[in-house]
Amino acid sequence: MFKLPDLPYAYDALQPAISAETMRLHHDKHHAKYVQTTNQLCQAEGLDPGSLEALIASSRQPSRRKLFNNAAQAWNHAFFWSCMSPRGGALRGDLADAIDQAFGGPDGLKQKFAAEGEGHFGSGWVWLLAGPEGLKIQTTHDGDNFVGVDGEVPLLTCDLWEHAYYVDYRNERGKYLGAWFDAVIDWEFASHQLATARGGSAPWRYPAPDGEAMRRTA
């Protein structure tokens, strides 16, 4: 069984960019529901996936869309929490160089990241990715992500679903994205992910399941 990971900081740690009320609603209700539904669907199918990443990869097909959506959303939210930190951290080293090359610097990255996220129609996610040709920004709809997609390593993501920002910003998604970019990005985490893309470290992974109650592979 997959568990809901604890937040890596207090509920109020990201204020004022993200309120404690939003974090409690987002983590304790929305994220928890995705994890619960993923476990229920696995139990119904008699599945015992070795990892959430393996489950996502095996369910990335139209006939298993409900399982994929819930598993992917469980993964996306845990990754999203890891992309943020109350201390932020300095943007430096290889990541700073890569951002300079791809976007002309942090301001260029912020402008494109916020524009892509604000312009995405409906629910989804906006990602900073590292691939064979360098860094790029891409959005995905609903729960889609890049788990198991060759050549695409996510460095950062920001949630574009309304529950991520409506309490604090109402319908002003652009204002939310600007505050998120300026105040809560964990650049050290993004640097670690870039090192992963270049073969220098292990990638971030969702916590492994308990596995006691399930017997078959995904």
C-alpha positions in Angstrom: 0.0 0.0 0.0 1.2 3.5 -0.8 1.3 6.0 2.0 0.6 9.7 1.9 4.1 11.3 2.5 4.3 13.9 5.2 5.1 17.4 4.1 8.8 18.2 4.4 8.0 21.4 6.3 5.2 22.9 8.5 1.8 23.8 7.0 2.5 27.5 7.5 6.2 27.4 6.4 5.5 28.7 2.9 3.5 31.7 3.9 2.7 34.3 2.6 3.2 32.8 -0.9 1.0 29.7 0.1 -1.2 29.8 3.2 -1.4 27.1 5.8 -5.1 26.8 4.9 -4.2 26.0 1.3 -1.5 23.5 2.4 -3.9 21.6 4.7 -6.6 21.4 2.1 -4.2 20.5 -0.7 -2.1 17.9 1.2 -4.6 16.4 3.7 -7.6 16.3 1.3 -6.6 16.3 -2.3 -3.3 14.5 -2.2 -4.6 12.0 0.4 -7.6 11.2 -1.9 -5.4 10.4 -4.9 -3.3 8.1 -2.7 -6.4 6.4 -1.2 -8.0 5.9 -4.6 -4.7 4.5 -6.1 -4.6 1.9 -3.3 -8.2 1.0 -3.8 -7.8 0.5 -7.5 -4.7 -1.6 -6.9 -6.5 -3.8 -4.4 -9.4 -4.2 -6.8 -7.1 -5.5 -9.5 -5.0 -7.5 -7.2 -1.9 -5.5 -8.0 1.4 -5.3 -6.0 3.5 -2.7 -7.7 7.0 -2.4 -6.6 7.0 1.4 -7.0 4.6 4.1 -7.9 6.8 4.9 -10.8 6.3 1.3 -12.1 2.6 1.6 -11.6 2.4 4.9 -13.6 4.5 3.5 -16.4 2.3 0.3 -16.7 -1.0 2.2 -16.6 -0.1 4.8 -19.2 -2.8 3.6 -21.6 -6.4 4.6 -22.4 -7.9 1.4 -20.9 -6.3 2.1 -17.5 -6.8 5.9 -17.4 -8.5 6.0 -14.0 -5.6 4.2 -12.3 -3.0 6.3 -14.2 -4.7 9.6 -13.3 -4.8 8.8 -9.6 -1.3 7.3 -9.4 0.2 10.1 -11.5 -1.5 12.7 -9.3 -0.2 11.0 -6.2 3.3 11.2 -7.6 2.9 14.8 -8.9 1.9 16.2 -5.6 4.7 14.5 -3.7 7.2 15.8 -6.2 5.6 19.3 -6.0 6.1 19.4 -2.2 9.7 18.5 -2.7 10.1 21.4 -5.2 9.4 23.9 -2.5 11.2 25.0 0.6 10.8 27.9 3.1 14.5 28.6 2.8 14.5 28.6 -1.0 18.2 28.2 -1.6 20.5 30.0 -4.0 20.4 29.3 -7.7 24.0 28.6 -8.7 26.4 26.2 -10.4 25.4 24.0 -13.3 21.7 24.8 -12.9 22.3 28.6 -13.1 24.5 28.0 -16.2 21.8 25.9 -17.9 19.1 28.5 -17.1 21.3 31.2 -18.6 21.8 29.2 -21.7 18.2 28.2 -22.2 16.4 31.3 -21.0 18.9 34.1 -20.7 18.8 34.0 -16.9 16.4 33.6 -14.0 14.2 36.4 -15.1 13.7 34.9 -18.5 12.9 31.5 -17.0 10.3 33.1 -14.7 8.7 35.0 -17.5 8.3 31.9 -19.7 7.4 29.6 -16.8 4.6 31.9 -15.6 3.4 32.6 -19.1 3.1 28.9 -20.0 1.4 28.1 -16.7 -1.0 31.0 -16.8 -1.9 30.3 -20.4 -2.6 26.6 -19.9 -6.3 26.0 -20.3 -7.9 24.1 -17.5 -6.2 21.9 -14.9 -2.7 20.6 -15.1 0.9 21.2 -14.3 3.8 23.4 -15.6 7.2 21.8 -15.6 10.9 22.7 -16.0 12.5 19.8 -17.7 16.0 18.7 -18.6 16.3 16.8 -21.9 18.9 15.9 -24.5 18.7 19.5 -25.9 18.9 21.3 -22.6 16.2 22.8 -20.4 12.6 23.5 -21.5 9.2 24.4 -20.1 6.2 22.3 -20.8 2.7 22.0 -19.4 0.6 18.8 -19.0 -3.1 18.4 -18.6 -4.9 16.9 -15.6 -2.5 14.4 -14.0 -0.2 13.7 -16.9 3.6 13.7 -16.1 7.0 12.5 -17.4 7.4 9.4 -15.3 8.9 6.7 -17.5 9.2 9.1 -20.5 12.7 8.6 -21.9 14.9 11.7 -22.1 12.7 14.0 -20.0 13.7 14.6 -16.3 11.6 17.0 -14.3 13.5 19.6 -12.3 10.5 21.5 -11.0 6.7 21.5 -11.3 4.0 23.8 -10.2 0.4 22.8 -9.7 -2.1 24.6 -12.0 -5.3 23.0 -10.5 -7.5 25.6 -8.9 -7.3 23.9 -5.5 -3.6 24.8 -5.4 -4.2 28.6 -5.4 -7.9 29.6 -5.2 -8.0 30.1 -1.4 -5.1 32.5 -1.6 -5.4 34.1 -5.1 -8.9 33.4 -6.3 -8.8 33.2 -10.1 -5.4 35.0 -10.4 -3.3 32.1 -11.5 -0.6 34.4 -12.8 -0.2 36.1 -9.5 0.1 32.7 -7.8 2.8 31.6 -10.2 4.8 34.8 -9.7 4.7 34.4 -5.9 5.6 30.7 -6.2 8.6 31.4 -8.4 9.9 34.3 -6.3 9.4 32.8 -2.8 9.3 29.0 -2.4 11.3 27.2 -5.1 13.9 24.8 -3.7 16.8 25.4 -6.1 18.9 22.8 -4.4 16.3 20.1 -5.2 16.2 21.3 -8.8 20.0 21.1 -9.0 19.9 17.5 -7.7 17.4 16.7 -10.5 19.6 18.3 -13.1 22.5 16.1 -11.8 20.2 13.1 -12.3 19.5 14.1 -15.9 23.3 14.2 -16.5 23.8 10.8 -14.9 25.4 12.1 -11.7 22.9 11.1 -9.0 19.8 9.0 -8.3 16.4 10.6 -9.2 13.8 11.6 -6.8 11.3 8.8 -6.3 8.0 8.3 -4.4 8.3 6.4 -1.1 8.2 2.7 -1.7 4.9 0.9 -0.8 4.5 -1.4 2.2 3.4 -4.2 -0.1 2.1 -6.6 2.6 -1.5 -6.7 1.4 -0.9 -7.1 -2.3 0.6 -10.0 -4.2 0.7 -9.5 -7.9 2.8 -7.1 -10.0 1.4 -4.2 -11.9 
